[in-house]
Amino acid sequence: MSKVCDVCSKSKGTGNNVSHSNRKTRRTFSPNLQAVTVNNKGQKIRLKVCAKCLKSLGKTK
């Protein structure tokens, strides 16, 4: 499963895990993707949308 938002193309980000002793190891931040069915000109389309885009879509269930 691709971890990319179909609306804004948000994808994985990278950063560090920082321990109490200040050691740093690499980690990834995944976007909060939700599967949504959107009505587009009378045609239902299934999209993977991040939570930020989901709020701005004005979706109907």
C-alpha positions, 0 to 999 in steps of 0.5 A: 500500500502506497503511503501517499495522499492522493490530494496533496501528495504528502508522503513519509517524512524522516527524523530522529528518535532521540533517547534520554542519553541523547543518542539519535537513530533514524525514524520515519513519520507516516501521514495519517491516511484514511480511505474515503469514497468521494462522489466526483461528477456522479462517479464514486472514486475511492481515494487515500486522503490525509486527515488534513485534506479530509477536513477541507474536502467537504465530503458527503457520506 
